[in-house]
Amino acid sequence: MKIFLLLLLTSCGIIKIQNEIISVDTNPSGVDVYRKKDNKLLGKTPLFLETEKDSTDLYIFRHDGIIAPEQATAKEYCDYDGKIKNFVLDEKKERTLNQVIKEINPVHLINGATYECHKGVRANLHFKKTVPPSCKIVVAIPSKNNYLQNSYDIFWAYKNQIFDLKKNSCDKIISPFESEEYFSYLGIDHMDSPGDLSEMDIQQIFKIGYKFHATHIVFLPYQQKETDIEVSPKLYNIHHGKLEKGPLSQTFSTHLGEADSIWFSNFLFSSFRLIPNGIGFQANTSNKFRATDINQNSISETYDNFEFGITLDDIQYPKEKWSFNFHTVPVFIYTGWGDQFDLQVTGLTLDFKLFIHLPPGGVFVARAGLGGSYIDINYPPTNYNGGGLSFLTDVGLEFYFFPSDRIYAGLGYKRYFLPGGNVQFQGYTLNGESHLFFELGYFWPELRMGARSLFQ
C-alpha cells in the first residue's frame, strides 16, 4: 500500500526527483552558450542551469557569430578542506581514508567542516574579437537582526550610499524585499541569516543564482558604533566563490531606528520559531500504550495497527553539508493511541529541536518538549466515554529528506509521557505512549512569513 501511494504521488507529479543546478562560466565571460544536442541557446556566461542529475550534455560557445573551437561538459568539483574558498577547487577524485575520517569526525562537524561537491562547466576560450565584460546582478542577503525593518534599512543604506554610486551602469541589485519569499523557502530570513558564504552550502548558493540570474551575493554584517552601526559589505562572485574587493565593498555607517543589534538578543530570537512552516501526515506503527492499574502495577499494550495523525511543526530545508543548529518551536499534534482503548489525543508542546544536516541532503532531528493535551477516551466493551487534561512531555528522534522541492518524507521514533496521573479510566492511570512513525509532509514557509509580517 505504501509503495502504491508513493508511485501514485510520483506519477501525479506531487513527488518528483529533484534536478541539480550547475554553474557555467568561461574566460572570457559574456559569450553565448548552446546545448549541442539540440542547438538550444541557453544564455550568456556566467549563468546557472538546471539539469538532470548526472547529465552528460555537451556545451558549445559562440560570440559575435563565431563558434569557439572549445567545447565543455559539466565536471564535478569537490571541497576536501571543509571551508568554501573557491568553488572550482579540484576535480572529483577518490577520497582517501584520512578524508573519510575527517567527514565523520564529530569535532570536524562541530567546527563547521564539510565535504561538498558540485558541478560546473568551465572553458578557456580563444576569440579574435574582444568580449565586453558582463554586468553584475547582485543578490543582497538580509542582515541578521530581530527587527525586519532594521534589516531593510541596512540594505537601503548600502544601496544608496555604496551600490548606486559605485556600480557600473548595467549592474543591478536584488533587494531582500524582492527575495524574501524564495529565501524563506531556503530557510533564510532576517532572524536567521548567514553572515558569510562559508555559512551556506553550495547548492543553496547555486539555487539563489539560478532563481535571480545572479552573478554575485553581498552580505552586510555590521558592528555597533555608539549610536550608529558600521557595515562592512562582503561581495562574492558566486560562480567561483571568490571574495571581491573594490568600490562595492566599501565600509559605511548608518543609524538604526530600533537599537537592537546586541548579538545575544539576535541569537535568542533566532532560535525561536513560533509559527510552523510544515504540515505532516503521520502513520504510527509498533505502538506501545503505557498505564498503571489500581495496584500501581505497570501495564502496557503493544499493537501494530496503523494510527494516523497530523502535526504542525518546524522544518528546515536540508543544507546538503555537515552543520547543526537548534530551534525552540511549538508543535501541534492530533493523533490516536490504543487498540482496545480508543484514545484521541490533541496536544500542544514547546519542543527544543536539534537539527543536524547531513551531506547526502537529509536532516537528523533530536527533540524534547513540554506542553499540555486533552485526551478523549472510548472503551467500546463497556461503552465508557471520558477524557481529561494532562501535562504532556515528549522525546524523539527522526530523519527526513526532500524528494521534491516542497514534499518531505521521514521516519522516526517518539515517546510521550503524561506526568501527574491526571488521566484515569476504568481503574487505570494513563502514563504515555510510544511509536515508530512514517511521515509525508508539505513544506510551507510562506505561512510563517505571512504570519510574521502581521507583527512587524
C-alpha positions as CSV (number, residue, x, y, z in Angstrom):
1,M,0.0,0.0,0.0
2,K,2.8,2.4,0.9
3,I,4.7,1.6,-2.3
4,F,1.5,2.1,-4.3
5,L,0.9,5.5,-2.6
6,L,4.5,6.6,-3.4
7,L,4.1,5.6,-7.0
8,L,0.8,7.4,-7.3
9,L,2.2,10.6,-5.9
10,T,5.2,10.3,-8.2
11,S,3.0,9.7,-11.3
12,C,0.9,12.7,-10.4
13,G,3.9,15.0,-10.2
14,I,3.5,15.6,-6.4
15,I,6.8,13.9,-5.7
16,K,9.5,14.2,-8.3
17,I,13.2,13.7,-8.3
18,Q,15.0,17.0,-7.9
19,N,17.3,18.2,-10.6
20,E,20.5,20.0,-9.8
21,I,21.8,23.5,-10.5
22,I,25.2,23.8,-12.3
23,S,27.4,26.9,-12.8
24,V,28.6,27.7,-16.4
25,D,31.3,30.3,-16.9
26,T,34.0,31.0,-19.5
27,N,37.2,33.0,-19.8
28,P,36.3,35.5,-21.2
29,S,32.7,35.6,-20.0
30,G,29.8,37.2,-21.8
31,V,29.6,34.6,-24.6
32,D,26.5,32.7,-25.8
33,V,26.1,29.1,-24.5
34,Y,24.4,26.4,-26.6
35,R,23.5,22.9,-25.7
36,K,25.0,20.8,-28.5
37,K,22.4,18.0,-28.8
38,D,19.5,20.4,-29.7
39,N,21.5,23.6,-30.5
40,K,19.4,25.5,-28.0
41,L,20.6,28.9,-26.8
42,L,20.7,28.9,-23.0
43,G,22.1,32.4,-22.3
44,K,25.3,34.2,-21.8
45,T,28.1,33.3,-19.4
46,P,28.2,33.4,-16.5
47,L,24.9,31.7,-15.8
48,F,23.3,28.9,-13.8
49,L,21.4,26.0,-15.5
50,E,19.0,23.4,-14.1
51,T,19.9,19.9,-15.4
52,E,19.1,16.4,-14.7
53,K,21.4,14.7,-12.2
54,D,24.5,13.1,-13.8
55,S,23.7,14.9,-17.1
56,T,26.4,14.4,-19.8
57,D,25.3,17.3,-22.0
58,L,28.0,19.0,-24.1
59,Y,28.0,22.8,-24.4
60,I,29.4,24.9,-27.2
61,F,30.2,28.6,-27.1
62,R,29.6,31.4,-29.6
63,H,30.4,35.1,-29.7
64,D,29.5,37.6,-32.5
65,G,28.6,34.7,-34.8
66,I,31.9,32.9,-34.3
67,I,31.8,29.4,-32.7
68,A,34.7,28.7,-30.3
69,P,36.7,25.6,-31.0
70,E,36.5,24.6,-27.4
71,Q,33.6,22.6,-26.1
72,A,32.9,21.5,-22.5
73,T,30.7,19.3,-20.3
74,A,29.9,19.6,-16.6
75,K,32.6,18.3,-14.2
76,E,32.3,17.6,-10.5
77,Y,34.5,19.7,-8.2
78,C,34.9,19.0,-4.5
79,D,36.0,20.8,-1.4
80,Y,38.0,18.5,0.8
81,D,39.1,21.0,3.4
82,G,35.8,21.9,4.9
83,K,35.7,25.6,4.1
84,I,34.5,27.3,0.9
85,K,37.3,29.3,-0.5
86,N,37.0,28.7,-4.3
87,F,34.2,26.6,-5.8
88,V,36.5,25.3,-8.6
89,L,38.9,23.6,-6.3
90,D,39.8,20.2,-7.8
91,E,38.1,17.7,-10.0
92,K,36.4,14.9,-8.1
93,K,38.7,12.1,-7.1
94,E,38.6,9.1,-4.8
95,R,38.6,10.1,-1.2
96,T,41.5,9.0,1.0
97,L,40.9,7.3,4.3
98,N,42.0,10.5,6.0
99,Q,39.4,12.5,4.2
100,V,36.7,9.9,5.1
101,I,37.7,10.1,8.8
102,K,37.5,13.9,8.6
103,E,34.0,13.7,7.2
104,I,32.6,11.6,10.1
105,N,34.8,13.1,12.9
106,P,32.4,14.9,15.4
107,V,35.0,17.5,16.2
108,H,35.2,18.2,12.4
109,L,31.4,18.6,12.4
110,I,31.3,21.0,15.4
111,N,34.0,23.1,13.8
112,G,31.7,23.5,10.8
113,A,33.7,21.5,8.4
114,T,32.2,19.9,5.3
115,Y,32.8,17.7,2.3
116,E,31.0,19.2,-0.6
117,C,30.9,18.5,-4.3
118,H,29.2,20.5,-7.1
119,K,29.1,20.5,-10.8
120,G,30.3,23.3,-13.1
121,V,31.2,24.0,-16.7
122,R,34.4,25.9,-17.3
123,A,36.2,26.7,-20.6
124,N,39.1,28.9,-21.6
125,L,38.1,30.3,-25.0
126,H,40.0,31.9,-27.8
127,F,38.2,34.6,-29.8
128,K,39.9,37.1,-32.1
129,K,37.4,39.8,-31.0
130,T,37.4,41.2,-27.5
131,V,34.4,40.2,-25.4
132,P,32.9,43.0,-23.3
133,P,32.7,42.4,-19.6
134,S,29.4,41.1,-18.3
135,C,27.1,43.0,-15.9
136,K,26.8,42.2,-12.2
137,I,23.5,41.0,-10.8
138,V,23.9,41.2,-7.0
139,V,21.6,39.5,-4.5
140,A,21.7,41.1,-1.1
141,I,21.5,38.7,1.9
142,P,19.4,40.3,4.7
143,S,21.4,41.4,7.8
144,K,20.7,39.4,10.9
145,N,18.5,41.4,13.2
146,N,15.4,40.9,15.3
147,Y,13.6,43.7,13.5
148,L,12.7,43.2,9.8
149,Q,12.7,46.9,9.3
150,N,16.3,47.2,10.6
151,S,17.4,44.6,8.1
152,Y,15.7,46.5,5.3
153,D,17.2,49.8,6.5
154,I,20.7,48.4,6.4
155,F,20.1,47.2,2.8
156,W,18.7,50.6,1.7
157,A,21.7,52.4,3.3
158,Y,24.1,50.1,1.3
159,K,22.2,50.7,-1.9
160,N,22.0,54.5,-1.5
161,Q,25.5,55.1,-0.1
162,I,27.5,52.5,-2.0
163,F,25.9,50.5,-4.7
164,D,24.1,53.2,-6.7
165,L,27.1,55.5,-6.5
166,K,29.9,52.9,-7.3
167,K,28.2,50.4,-9.7
168,N,28.6,50.1,-13.4
169,S,25.6,51.4,-15.4
170,C,24.3,47.9,-16.2
171,D,24.7,46.4,-12.7
172,K,21.6,45.5,-10.8
173,I,20.9,44.6,-7.1
174,I,18.1,42.3,-5.8
175,S,16.7,43.6,-2.5
176,P,15.7,41.4,0.5
177,F,12.2,42.5,-0.1
178,E,12.2,41.0,-3.6
179,S,13.9,37.8,-2.5
180,E,12.0,37.3,0.8
181,E,9.6,34.7,-0.3
182,Y,12.2,32.5,-2.0
183,F,14.6,33.0,0.9
184,S,12.0,31.7,3.3
185,Y,11.9,28.5,1.3
186,L,15.7,28.2,1.7
187,G,15.5,28.9,5.5
188,I,17.0,32.4,5.2
189,D,15.4,35.4,6.9
190,H,16.4,38.4,9.0
191,M,16.3,36.4,12.2
192,D,18.5,33.5,11.0
193,S,20.6,34.9,8.2
194,P,24.1,33.7,7.1
195,G,26.9,36.3,7.6
196,D,29.3,34.8,5.1
197,L,29.4,32.5,2.1
198,S,31.1,29.8,4.3
199,E,27.8,29.5,6.3
200,M,25.9,28.4,3.2
201,D,26.0,25.2,1.2
202,I,27.0,25.3,-2.5
203,Q,23.6,24.1,-3.9
204,Q,21.8,26.7,-1.8
205,I,24.0,29.4,-3.3
206,F,23.5,28.0,-6.8
207,K,19.8,27.9,-6.3
208,I,19.8,31.6,-5.5
209,G,22.0,32.3,-8.5
210,Y,19.6,30.3,-10.8
211,K,16.4,31.9,-9.3
212,F,17.6,35.5,-9.7
213,H,20.1,35.1,-12.6
214,A,22.7,36.4,-10.2
215,T,26.4,36.7,-10.6
216,H,27.2,37.9,-7.1
217,I,26.0,37.8,-3.5
218,V,26.6,40.6,-0.9
219,F,26.5,40.1,2.8
220,L,26.0,43.1,5.1
221,P,27.5,42.3,8.5
222,Y,27.7,45.2,11.0
223,Q,29.1,46.3,14.3
224,Q,27.6,48.7,16.8
225,K,29.4,52.1,17.0
226,E,27.8,54.2,19.7
227,T,24.5,55.4,18.2
228,D,25.3,54.2,14.7
229,I,26.4,50.9,13.1
230,E,29.3,50.3,10.9
231,V,28.6,47.9,8.0
232,S,31.4,46.0,6.2
233,P,30.0,44.5,2.9
234,K,31.3,41.2,1.7
235,L,30.8,40.8,-2.1
236,Y,31.2,37.3,-3.5
237,N,31.4,36.0,-7.1
238,I,29.0,33.1,-6.7
239,H,30.2,31.2,-9.7
240,H,33.7,30.9,-8.3
241,G,33.2,31.6,-4.5
242,K,35.7,34.4,-4.6
243,L,35.5,37.5,-2.3
244,E,35.9,40.6,-4.4
245,K,37.4,43.8,-3.1
246,G,36.5,47.1,-4.7
247,P,34.2,50.0,-4.6
248,L,31.1,47.9,-3.9
249,S,32.7,46.5,-0.7
250,Q,33.4,49.8,1.0
251,T,32.6,50.1,4.7
252,F,29.9,52.6,5.6
253,S,27.9,53.8,8.6
254,T,24.2,54.2,9.2
255,H,21.7,54.6,12.0
256,L,19.0,52.1,13.0
257,G,15.6,53.2,14.3
258,E,15.5,50.4,16.8
259,A,18.8,49.9,18.6
260,D,18.6,46.1,18.6
261,S,22.0,45.0,17.4
262,I,23.0,43.1,20.5
263,W,24.3,39.7,19.4
264,F,22.7,37.8,22.3
265,S,19.3,39.3,21.6
266,N,19.6,38.3,17.9
267,F,20.8,34.8,18.8
268,L,18.0,34.3,21.3
269,F,15.2,35.4,19.0
270,S,16.6,33.5,16.0
271,S,16.3,30.2,18.0
272,F,12.6,30.7,18.5
273,R,10.1,29.8,15.7
274,L,6.6,30.4,16.9
275,I,4.9,29.9,13.6
276,P,5.1,26.4,12.0
277,N,6.3,26.0,8.4
278,G,5.4,22.4,7.7
279,I,2.3,20.2,7.9
280,G,2.8,16.5,8.2
281,F,0.6,13.4,7.9
282,Q,1.9,10.6,10.1
283,A,1.3,6.8,10.2
284,N,2.3,5.4,13.5
285,T,3.2,1.7,14.0
286,S,4.9,-0.5,16.6
287,N,2.8,1.4,19.1
288,K,3.1,0.8,22.8
289,F,0.5,2.0,25.2
290,R,1.5,2.5,28.9
291,A,-0.5,2.7,32.1
292,T,-0.7,1.6,35.7
293,D,-3.5,-0.2,37.4
294,I,-5.1,0.5,40.9
295,N,-2.3,-1.6,42.5
296,Q,0.4,0.6,40.8
297,N,1.4,-2.3,38.6
298,S,2.8,-1.2,35.2
299,I,0.9,-2.5,32.2
300,S,1.5,-2.0,28.5
301,E,-0.3,-2.8,25.3
302,T,1.6,-3.3,22.1
303,Y,-0.2,-3.1,18.9
304,D,0.8,-2.8,15.2
305,N,-2.2,-1.4,13.5
306,F,-1.6,1.9,11.9
307,E,-2.7,5.0,13.7
308,F,-2.8,8.2,11.7
309,G,-2.2,11.7,12.9
310,I,-1.4,15.3,11.8
311,T,1.4,17.5,13.0
312,L,2.2,21.2,12.5
313,D,5.9,21.6,13.0
314,D,9.1,23.5,12.3
315,I,11.0,22.1,9.3
316,Q,14.4,23.1,8.0
317,Y,15.3,22.6,4.3
318,P,18.4,20.3,4.1
319,K,21.7,22.2,3.6
320,E,23.5,19.2,2.0
321,K,26.5,19.7,4.2
322,W,27.6,18.9,7.7
323,S,26.1,21.6,10.0
324,F,23.9,21.8,13.0
325,N,21.6,24.3,14.9
326,F,18.7,24.3,17.2
327,H,15.2,25.9,17.3
328,T,12.6,26.1,20.1
329,V,9.2,25.7,18.5
330,P,5.6,25.0,19.3
331,V,4.3,21.6,17.9
332,F,0.6,20.8,17.4
333,I,-0.4,17.1,17.4
334,Y,-3.6,15.3,16.7
335,T,-3.4,11.5,16.7
336,G,-4.8,8.3,18.1
337,W,-3.5,6.0,20.8
338,G,-4.5,2.5,21.9
339,D,-6.1,-0.6,20.4
340,Q,-8.7,-2.0,22.8
341,F,-8.9,1.5,24.3
342,D,-9.5,4.2,21.7
343,L,-7.9,7.5,22.7
344,Q,-7.9,10.7,20.6
345,V,-5.0,13.0,21.7
346,T,-4.9,16.7,20.9
347,G,-1.8,18.4,22.2
348,L,0.5,21.4,22.0
349,T,4.1,21.2,23.2
350,L,7.1,23.6,23.1
351,D,9.9,21.5,21.7
352,F,13.6,22.0,21.8
353,K,14.9,20.6,18.5
354,L,18.5,19.9,17.4
355,F,18.9,19.8,13.7
356,I,21.9,18.0,12.2
357,H,22.2,18.5,8.4
358,L,23.9,15.6,6.6
359,P,25.9,15.8,3.3
360,P,23.6,13.5,1.4
361,G,20.8,16.1,1.8
362,G,18.8,14.8,4.7
363,V,18.2,16.2,8.3
364,F,18.5,14.3,11.5
365,V,16.5,15.7,14.4
366,A,16.6,15.1,18.2
367,R,13.8,16.7,20.2
368,A,12.4,17.1,23.7
369,G,9.3,19.0,24.6
370,L,6.8,20.0,27.3
371,G,3.2,21.1,27.0
372,G,-0.4,20.0,27.5
373,S,-3.0,17.8,26.0
374,Y,-6.6,16.8,26.0
375,I,-7.2,13.1,25.8
376,D,-10.6,11.7,24.8
377,I,-11.1,8.1,25.8
378,N,-13.6,5.5,24.4
379,Y,-13.8,1.9,25.6
380,P,-16.4,0.1,23.4
381,P,-16.8,-3.1,25.5
382,T,-18.2,-1.1,28.4
383,N,-19.5,1.9,26.5
384,Y,-17.1,4.0,28.5
385,N,-16.5,7.5,27.3
386,G,-14.5,10.1,29.1
387,G,-11.3,12.2,29.0
388,G,-9.2,14.7,30.7
389,L,-6.5,17.4,30.6
390,S,-2.9,16.5,31.3
391,F,0.7,17.8,31.1
392,L,2.4,16.2,28.1
393,T,6.2,15.7,27.6
394,D,7.9,14.1,24.6
395,V,11.2,13.0,23.3
396,G,12.0,11.7,19.9
397,L,14.5,11.0,17.1
398,E,13.7,11.4,13.4
399,F,15.2,11.7,9.9
400,Y,13.6,13.4,7.0
401,F,14.6,14.3,3.4
402,F,13.0,16.2,0.5
403,P,12.2,14.1,-2.6
404,S,10.9,17.3,-4.2
405,D,11.1,21.0,-3.5
406,R,8.0,21.0,-1.3
407,I,7.4,17.5,-0.2
408,Y,9.3,15.9,2.7
409,A,9.3,12.3,3.9
410,G,10.7,10.9,7.1
411,L,10.6,8.3,9.7
412,G,11.4,8.3,13.4
413,Y,10.6,7.3,17.0
414,K,8.6,9.3,19.5
415,R,7.7,8.7,23.1
416,Y,5.1,10.7,25.1
417,F,4.8,10.9,28.9
418,L,1.8,12.1,30.9
419,P,3.2,13.2,34.3
420,G,0.9,13.7,37.3
421,G,-1.5,10.9,36.7
422,N,-4.4,13.2,35.7
423,V,-6.0,10.9,33.1
424,Q,-7.7,7.9,34.7
425,F,-10.3,5.5,33.3
426,Q,-11.7,2.0,34.3
427,G,-9.2,1.8,37.2
428,Y,-6.2,2.6,35.1
429,T,-3.9,5.7,35.1
430,L,-2.6,6.6,31.7
431,N,1.2,7.1,31.6
432,G,2.0,7.6,28.0
433,E,2.7,6.0,24.6
434,S,5.5,5.4,22.2
435,H,5.6,4.6,18.5
436,L,7.6,4.5,15.3
437,F,6.2,6.7,12.6
438,F,6.4,7.4,8.9
439,E,5.6,10.9,7.7
440,L,4.8,12.6,4.5
441,G,4.6,16.4,4.7
442,Y,4.3,19.7,2.8
443,F,6.9,22.4,3.4
444,W,5.0,25.7,3.6
445,P,7.4,28.6,4.6
446,E,5.1,31.2,3.3
447,L,2.8,30.5,6.2
448,R,5.4,31.7,8.7
449,M,6.4,34.6,6.5
450,G,2.9,35.8,6.2
451,A,2.1,35.5,9.9
452,R,5.3,37.2,10.9
453,S,4.6,40.2,8.6
454,L,1.5,40.9,10.6
455,F,3.6,41.7,13.7
456,Q,6.4,43.6,12.0
